[in-house]
């Protein structure tokens, strides 16, 4: 199959893992017209518990749709993250409707819910994906998540053991977080990556406090210098978790965590990912419905090659989904 039959091997000057990781989110790659964003319309998906999540739906206008692809961004990303916008553009041009979903407090959605985002909040994301798939009616649907979005995608696949999503045909997780404790430690080890995420997270928390000043006082967090320190203090004051270790364990995906997924699933990662340790992928117990593809190069969410800095997975996903649609 397209996603697992070819090994990604970029030009020599693009093989640095940090460069790959930086380019994945570089706005340089998102320049130019994008028919997907031009067709997008805002939608708020409301769960049974009253949680509201902001998404953007881009239906095909002039041709019959091949199917629906739901895209999930990474932590502190959004529906406008470069890897989301570029992937959506490639898939839209190949005839797919696109739905880009923001997690709670990501993108311009902090005002929609008083509670703050935690990665353990699977149910609201599952319900949103389920609702979007139902609206697609008989169209085949595909779910693709990146980084923390890849973690959510795999947990949604596992959650389908209890509540099937009838038209969700395939789940793809790219650079998924498996062990949040390790990934947090890795982020904190690299100053450039740490500062990047810390700056975005603190800015987000400031905006949340401005919207709900009677609920949140994040002042003690503002001077902290690591992701781990902010996580510890945030959990201590605004969660029911006794420790970060308990919190991280609640959404980790190690060893047999995904061995029973009931939907066809593909996991893609790079051995040189500076955030997600590759050894955890080798220890995964997988069933016959799950394929694992580990590339030597690609960094985190990167897989960038060529003069125009396109991601390998943009066209690979389109080819792969075409195979599934045509085989049905």
N, C-alpha and C positions, 0 to 999 in steps of 0.2 A: 504494500500500500504506500501511497505517496509520502505520508508523514514518517514512515519508518524504513523505507527502502533506500534512501539516500543519506549519506553522511555529510554533515555540513562542514565545509573546509574553506574558510575565507582566504582572501589574499594575505600574504605574509604581514603586510603593514596594518592589518586589522585583527591580528590574532591576540593582542593584549586584552586580557579579561576585563580590566577596568575601562579601557576604551570602549569595548563592546557594551558594557553596562551603561556608560555615560551616553553613548550614541542612541541607545534604546529609547531614552526620554528626551533626546535633543530636539528642540523645536525646528531645527534646520530641516529635519526629515519631513515635517508636516507642511512645508510651504507649498503654495500653489492651490489651484481650485480642487475642491473635494465635493463630488456630487452627493456623497452620503450626508455630509453636514448640511448641504443646501436643502436636502429633502427632509431633514430632521424636524420632528415636532415634539415638544415637551410633553411628558406624561408623568403623573404622580400615581404610583402604585400603593394602595392602602391594604395593609394586612388585616387579618381577623382581630389582631390585638390593637389596631389603631395606629400602628407605625406607618409612616409615610416615607417612601423612597422615591427619589427623583430619577427619571430615566429619559432617554431620547430615542424615539422610534423613527426609523428611516425606511419607509416602504418603497418598493419599486413603483415608478410612475408610468413608464411607457411600455414595459414588458411584463410578462407573467413571471411571478417570483419562483425561484427554484426552491426556496425554503427560508427559514428564519434562523439567524445566528445571534445569540445573546453573548455579549462581551462583558467580562468582569475585570475591572482594573485592580492594581495592587494597592498596598497600604500607602495612604497619603497621595495616591493618584486620583484620577477622576475619569469621567467619560471623555474629557478633552486631553488626556495623556497621549503623548505622541504615538506610543505603540498601539493604543486603542484606536486612535483616529486613522492611522495608516493601515492597520489590519482591516478596520471597517471599510475603508475606501476600496481596498483590493477586493474584498468580498462583495461589496455593493456593485462594483463594476462587473462582477461575474454573475450578477442576477439574484443576489440574496437580499432579503429584507434584513435590516440590522437594528437590534435593540441594545443600546449601551446603558447599563445600570450603574448608578452611583450607590455605594454603600452609605449608610447613615453618616452624616457629618462630613462627607466627601463632596467635592464640587461645591456648588452654591446651594447647599441643602441643609445647613446647620439649623436653620429656623424651623424646619419641618417637625422636629422632635426635641423634646426637652432632654431626654436621656442622651448620654454620650455614646460614641461608638466603642464597641469592644469586638474583637475578632471571634468571640464565642457566640455572637448573635446570629447563629445559622438560620434559625427558623424564619426570621423576617426575610432573609435573602432567598431562602427556599420558596416561601410563599410567593414572593415577587416573580421569581423565575417560573413557577408553576402557572401563575396567572397570565404571564406573557405568552407562555407556550399554549395555553388554552385559547387565547385570542387568535393565535395563528391557525386554529381549527385543524384542518387536515394537512396543512403544510408540514413537511419534516422540519424539526427544530434541532439546533446544535448549540451546545454551550461551550464557550472557550474562556478560560480564566488565566490570568497572568500573576505570578508571584503569590501574594496573599489571595488574589482572586482565583489562582489555581488551587490553592488550599480549599477555598469555598467550593469550587467546582467539584473537587473530589469528595468533599463532605456531602454535597448535594447528590452526587451519584450514589453514595452510600445511603443517604436518607431516603432514596427511592425504593429501598427495600420495604419501607413501611407505607409510602405513598407514591406509587408509580406516576410518572408523567408520560402519558401514552405516546405522544408524538416526539419526545426527546430521543433522538436517534443516536447521538454520540456526544461524549464529553471529552474535551481536550484541556489538559492542564500543562501550561508552559512555565517552567522554572518555579514549580509550586513549593511553598514553604511546607516542610515536613516537621521540623523540630524548631518551634518558635524560640525556645531558649537558646539554642545554638545560633540561630540566625540573628537574634538580638546581640549576642556576643560578637559575632562576625562584623556586624554593622559598626559596633562600638570600637572595633580594632582599627578600622580604616578612617582616618580623620576626614577625608573628603566626603565619603559616604555618610559618616555619622553627622557631620555638620549639615549636609543636604537634607537628611530626614528630620533632624532635630529642629532645624529652622522652619520647615514646613509644618511640623507637628505643633510647635509652640505658637506659630501664627494661627493655626486652626483653633487651638484652645483659647487664644485671646478673643477670636471672633465669637466663639461659643459663649464665653463669659460676658461679652458685650450684649449678646442676645438674651441671656438669662442671668443677669447680675445678682438676683436674689437667691440663685441656686448654686452658682459656682464662684469660687475664688481661687484662681490658679496662680496667684502671685508667688507662692512658695516654689512653684515649678520653674519659673522663668529663668532662674540663674543656674539651673542644673545643666551639667555638661555631657550627659550620656543618655542614650535611649533607655538603658536599664534603670537609671535613677529616676527618670520621669515616670516610667512604668510602675516602679515600686511605690512612689508617692501617690500616684493617681489611683492605684488599686487600694491603697491604704485608706484614702479619704472618700472615694466615690465608688466602691464596689463591695461585694460580699465575699470576695476572695481573701483568704488568709495570707497568701503570698503570691509572688510572681510565678513561682514554680507550679503552684496549683493552677493558676490561670493559663500558663503556657501548656500544661498537660491537657487541659480541657479542649484544645483544638489542634493538638499535635496529630500527626499521621505517620506513625512509625510501625514497622514490622507488619503485623497482620491487620492494620487499621482499615485497609481498603480491599482486603482479599475477597470479600463477598459482594462487591458492587454488581448490581443487576443490569447495568447498561454498558454497552461498548464504550471503552475508555482508552485514551492515549495520553501517556505522560511523556513530556519532552523536557530534558534538562541538559546542562553542559557540565562536563567534569571540571571546568575552570571557573565555575560560578563563584564569585567572591562572597556571596551571601548565604547560599544554600549548600552545605557540605554534601558532596556527591556520595560519600560512603553510606548515607542513610537510604539512598535509592537502591543500592545493591542488596540491602537487607529487607526490602519490601517483599511481602508474600502476595503474589498476584494470581488471579484466576484466569481462565481461558478467554475472558472478555476484555482483558486489560493488556495493552502493549506498552512497554517501556523503551524509550529511545534516549540513550545517553551519548551526546556528541563530545568530542574532545575540546571543541572551541564553542564560543557563543556568549560567555559571560552570563549576566543575569538579565533575562528578557531580551537579549541582544540578537544574536545570530545575524549580524549585519554584514553585507558584502556588496561590492560593486561601487561604481562611481557615484550612483545616486543614493547610496546608503540605505538600500531597502533590506528589510528583514527576510531571511530565508523562508520563514513560516507564513508570510503573507500570501504568496502564490501557492505554497504547499497546502495550506488549509483549504484554499479554493479548489485545488485539484482533488484533494481528499474528499471534501464534501460532495463534489460532482460525482466521484466514484460511487458514493453511497446512494445518492439520489438516482443515478442511472441504473444501479443494480436492483433497485426496489421494484 
